């Protein structure tokens, strides 16, 4: 399945510098963020939050898990 990047500013940078494996890891992390924070991706504030987290995940200090997150066993 091809990667789909919808962020206009990060899109080209991600496409050029992020591996398919890293992208798949981001998608899992993003899903966890959406679920744990109960985000609605259509809302501008949620999209901005996810974009900032994506920037940190790929090019910054890393995106953190929510403080109360407990992985399923």
N, C-alpha and C positions, 0 to 999 in steps of 0.2 A: 504494500500500500504506500502510495506517495505521501510525502510530508506536505501538509497544508499550513502555510504561515500567513496569518491575516493581519499582523501588526505592520503597518506601513514603514515605520522607522527601523524596527528591529528585524523585519523580514529578510531583507537582503543580507544583513550581517549574520543572522542565524543560518540562512541557507548556505553561505560561504564557509562558515567556521564551526558548525555544529554537526556532529556525526548523527547517523540514523539512530544509533543506540542511545546517545545522549538525548535526542528528541523524544524517544519512547519513554525514557526515564522522566523527562519533564512532564509528559502527558499524564503519567501516573501521579506525579507530585501535584500537578495542577488539579487533578480530580480529587485528591485528598484535601487540598486547600478549599476547593469549592464545597465539598461535603462538610468539612469540619467548621468552616466559617459560615456555612449556609448561604453561599453567594448565589446571586442570580446573574449569570454572565451577560445578560442583555442590559443590565444597569451600568451606566457609565462609571460609577464609583467602583464597582466590582471589576470591570474591565481594566480600569487604571491600576487597581491593586494587583491584578494578575499580571499586567504588563510589567509593573515594577518588580514583582517577584520573579518573573521570567528573566529580566535584566540581571537580577542578583544571582539567579540560578546558573546562568551561562557565563556571565562576564564579571560578576562581583564576588562578594564573600560567600555566596550560597544562600539559598532560600531556606529559612528555618521552618521546622514543623510547628504547628500551633502548640502552645504551652501544655494544654490538657490532652494532647493526642496520645492515644494508646493503640499501637498496632494490633491487628487481629492475630490471635494465636492459632 
